[in-house]
Amino acid sequence: MEVIEQYFDQVLRFTFLTKREKSEWREEMAAHLYSSVDHLKRQGLGETEAIERSIQQFGSISELRKTVTKETYGFNMRTIFGCALAGLLLFIVTLAGGLIANRYGVHNRYIELMPIFWITVCALGACLVFTRKRVDRLCLLSVPLLFTLGYLQAYFQVMYHYWGEGLTFNMFEKLFFSGVLHTSGGLGSTLIASIFLGAQALIMFAISKNKYISILPFAFSIMYTFVHMLMFSLYYVFFASEQFSSAVTQGYSVFLSGNMQRVVEMGMSLTMAVALFVVFQGWIYWTAKRKLSSAS
């Protein structure tokens, strides 16, 4: 029966399932496959031939892997990898394209935003492996919400006069624009932003009970901050300050002066993510233990 176990190993390889999920799928497939082998042996086939025919009838490795991943994540692994890879490649292409366009004097806010859009698509696609239910996927889609509001304010001045003409409202820009604009906000703004993201994480956990999806707001915060540091640094590496004009930052010295704050923001986001993950894990463990004790 070693052939069957190797068959299961190949089916479950690169599925990114948890150990428990792999064990459950293995047990379910084994029950069907061994039953088929026994049935064929009773019909007079030898063990080797019965195993080979049962595996052929059960399905190819790629077909079964597609079934397993689609039932687990809602999408098969080829779709998930394809979405993530396409997003990553288009991020690289649009970033390089922006550098080339700037070389010929073409640069605008849309050119700056396209790499951000595609890295978001890449991250959302890759994070599908953390989902198990439809509510998980809905929560995943909500992760970039606060950051999107920040970008809309920073690049398009959306809701700037939310409180009436003459009164600007730039809360989202200050808190969720990855530190590119607010180089003087200090730890106060960073802490407030972390509180907002923490509230979003708690709401997502209350809805989905998925600890991995719930800490993603902080992971996305780190991603956006790093991508902005990379993107603007590349522009200033290839072009002098007077050759590059951004809608959100003026001059290399202004950008660099905020780098230390951006590093602090990433560190704070990582710390908050780890702390909340521990809290979520503790809550899951406590509720599971409570259910066991009440059942007994």
C-alpha positions in Angstrom: 0.0 0.0 0.0 3.1 2.3 -0.2 2.0 3.3 -3.7 -1.3 4.7 -2.3 0.5 6.7 0.4 2.9 8.2 -2.2 -0.1 9.0 -4.3 -1.7 10.9 -1.4 1.6 12.7 -0.7 1.7 14.0 -4.2 -1.9 15.1 -4.2 -1.5 17.1 -0.9 1.9 18.6 -1.9 1.8 22.4 -2.4 -1.7 22.7 -1.2 -0.7 24.7 1.9 -3.2 22.9 4.1 -2.7 22.6 7.8 -1.5 19.2 9.2 -4.9 18.5 10.6 -6.6 19.3 7.2 -4.1 17.1 5.4 -4.8 14.3 7.8 -8.5 14.6 7.3 -8.3 14.6 3.5 -5.9 11.7 3.6 -8.4 9.7 5.8 -11.3 10.5 3.5 -9.4 9.6 0.3 -8.0 6.5 1.9 -11.4 5.2 2.9 -12.7 5.5 -0.7 -9.5 4.2 -2.3 -9.0 1.2 0.0 -12.6 0.3 -0.4 -12.2 0.3 -4.2 -9.1 -1.9 -3.9 -10.9 -4.4 -1.8 -13.8 -4.5 -4.2 -11.5 -5.2 -7.2 -9.5 -7.8 -5.3 -12.8 -9.7 -4.6 -13.5 -9.6 -8.3 -10.2 -11.6 -8.8 -7.6 -8.9 -9.5 -4.2 -9.0 -7.9 -3.3 -6.4 -5.4 -0.9 -4.5 -7.6 -3.4 -4.3 -10.5 -6.3 -3.5 -8.1 -4.3 -0.6 -6.7 -3.3 0.8 -10.1 -6.9 0.6 -11.4 -8.3 2.2 -8.3 -5.9 5.1 -8.6 -6.8 5.5 -12.3 -10.5 5.6 -11.4 -10.0 7.9 -8.4 -8.5 10.6 -10.6 -5.2 12.2 -11.6 -3.0 14.0 -9.1 -3.7 17.4 -10.6 -7.5 16.9 -10.7 -7.6 15.8 -7.1 -5.3 18.6 -6.0 -7.6 21.1 -7.8 -10.7 19.6 -6.0 -9.0 19.7 -2.6 -7.9 23.3 -2.9 -11.1 24.5 -4.4 -13.2 23.0 -1.6 -10.8 24.4 1.0 -10.1 27.9 -0.4 -12.9 28.5 -2.8 -10.4 28.6 -5.7 -8.0 26.0 -7.0 -4.3 26.5 -6.4 -3.6 27.3 -10.0 -6.0 30.3 -9.8 -4.5 31.5 -6.5 -0.9 31.2 -7.8 -1.9 32.8 -11.1 -3.5 35.8 -9.5 -0.6 36.3 -7.1 2.1 35.9 -9.8 0.2 38.1 -12.3 -0.1 40.8 -9.6 3.6 40.6 -8.8 4.7 40.7 -12.5 2.4 43.6 -13.2 3.8 45.4 -10.1 7.3 45.0 -11.5 6.2 46.0 -15.0 4.3 49.2 -13.9 7.1 50.2 -11.6 9.7 49.8 -14.3 7.4 51.4 -16.8 7.0 54.4 -14.5 10.8 54.9 -14.3 11.0 54.7 -18.1 8.1 57.1 -18.6 9.7 59.6 -16.2 12.9 59.4 -18.3 10.9 61.0 -21.1 9.1 63.5 -18.9 5.9 61.6 -18.3 4.8 61.2 -14.7 1.5 61.6 -12.9 -0.4 60.2 -10.0 -1.8 57.3 -11.9 1.7 56.1 -12.8 2.5 56.2 -9.1 -0.6 54.3 -8.1 -0.5 51.5 -10.6 2.3 49.6 -8.8 0.4 50.0 -5.5 -2.7 48.6 -7.1 -1.0 45.5 -8.5 1.0 44.7 -5.4 -2.4 44.8 -3.6 -3.8 42.3 -6.1 -0.8 40.1 -5.6 -1.2 40.2 -1.8 -4.9 39.5 -1.9 -4.4 36.6 -4.2 -1.6 35.0 -2.1 -3.6 35.5 1.1 -6.5 33.4 -0.3 -4.6 30.4 1.2 -5.5 31.7 4.6 -9.3 31.6 3.9 -11.6 28.7 4.6 -15.1 30.2 4.3 -16.9 32.8 2.3 -16.8 35.2 5.3 -13.0 34.8 5.4 -12.8 36.0 1.8 -15.1 38.9 2.4 -13.0 40.0 5.3 -9.9 39.6 3.1 -11.4 42.0 0.6 -12.0 44.6 3.4 -8.3 44.6 4.5 -7.1 47.4 2.1 -10.2 49.6 2.9 -8.5 52.1 5.3 -5.4 52.3 3.1 -7.6 52.9 0.0 -9.2 55.9 1.7 -5.7 57.2 2.5 -4.6 57.0 -1.1 -7.8 58.7 -2.3 -7.2 61.6 0.0 -3.5 61.9 -0.8 -3.8 61.7 -4.6 -7.4 62.8 -5.3 -8.3 65.0 -2.2 -11.4 62.9 -1.6 -13.4 64.1 1.5 -10.9 66.9 2.1 -13.8 69.4 2.6 -15.9 66.8 4.4 -16.8 69.3 7.2 -17.6 72.2 4.8 -15.6 74.6 2.7 -12.4 75.8 4.3 -12.2 72.9 6.8 -10.0 70.2 5.6 -10.3 66.6 6.7 -7.2 64.6 6.0 -7.3 61.9 8.8 -7.1 59.0 6.4 -4.2 60.6 4.5 -2.3 61.2 7.7 -2.9 57.8 9.2 -3.0 55.3 6.4 -0.7 56.6 3.7 2.4 54.6 4.8 4.3 57.6 6.2 5.0 59.1 2.8 3.4 62.4 3.6 3.4 62.9 7.3 7.1 63.1 8.1 6.4 65.2 11.2 3.5 63.3 12.6 5.7 61.4 15.0 4.7 58.4 17.1 1.4 59.9 18.0 0.0 59.5 14.5 1.6 56.1 14.1 0.0 54.9 17.4 -3.4 56.3 16.4 -3.1 54.5 13.0 -2.3 51.2 14.9 -5.3 51.6 17.1 -7.5 52.0 14.0 -6.0 48.9 12.4 -6.3 47.0 15.6 -10.0 47.8 15.8 -10.3 46.6 12.2 -8.5 43.4 13.1 -10.7 42.8 16.2 -13.9 43.3 14.1 -12.6 40.9 11.4 -11.8 38.3 14.1 -15.2 38.7 15.7 -16.8 38.0 12.3 -14.6 35.3 10.9 -12.7 33.8 13.9 -9.8 33.5 11.4 -6.6 34.6 13.2 -4.5 34.8 10.1 -6.9 37.0 8.1 -7.5 39.2 11.1 -3.9 40.3 11.4 -3.5 41.2 7.8 -4.3 44.9 8.2 -0.9 45.2 9.9 0.8 43.0 7.3 -0.6 45.2 4.5 0.6 48.3 6.4 4.1 46.9 6.4 3.8 46.0 2.7 2.6 49.4 1.6 5.3 51.2 3.7 8.0 49.0 2.2 6.7 49.4 -1.3 6.7 53.2 -1.0 10.2 53.2 0.3 11.3 51.0 -2.6 9.4 52.9 -5.3 10.4 56.5 -4.3 14.0 55.4 -3.6 14.3 54.0 -7.1 13.0 57.2 -8.6 15.6 59.2 -6.7 18.3 56.7 -7.5 17.7 57.1 -11.3 16.8 60.7 -11.4 18.0 63.8 -9.6 15.5 65.6 -7.3 14.8 68.3 -10.0 14.0 65.5 -12.5 11.3 63.8 -10.5 8.2 65.5 -9.2 5.7 63.5 -7.2 2.2 64.4 -6.2 2.9 63.4 -2.6 6.5 64.2 -1.8 8.9 67.0 -2.8 12.6 66.3 -2.9 14.8 63.5 -1.8 15.8 65.1 1.5 12.1 65.4 2.5 11.5 61.8 1.6 14.6 60.5 3.4 13.8 62.5 6.5 10.7 60.3 7.0 12.5 57.0 6.5 13.2 56.5 10.2 9.6 57.1 11.0 8.6 54.6 8.3 10.9 52.0 9.9 9.3 52.7 13.3 5.8 52.3 11.7 6.8 48.9 10.3 8.2 47.8 13.6 5.0 48.9 15.4 2.8 47.2 12.9 4.8 43.9 13.3 4.6 44.2 17.1 0.9 44.8 17.0 0.4 41.9 14.6 2.3 39.5 16.8 0.5 40.6 20.0 -3.0 40.3 18.4 -2.1 36.9 16.9 -1.2 35.7 20.4 -4.4 37.1 21.8 -6.5 35.4 19.0 -4.7 32.1 19.4 -5.4 32.3 23.2 -9.0 33.0 22.6 -9.4 30.1 20.2 -7.6 27.7 22.6 -9.8 28.9 25.5 -13.1 28.6 23.7 -12.1 25.1 22.4 -11.2 24.0 25.9 -14.4 25.5 27.3 -16.5 23.5 24.7 -14.7 20.3 25.7 -15.3 20.8 29.4 -19.0 21.7 28.9 -19.4 18.6 26.6 -17.9 16.3 29.3 
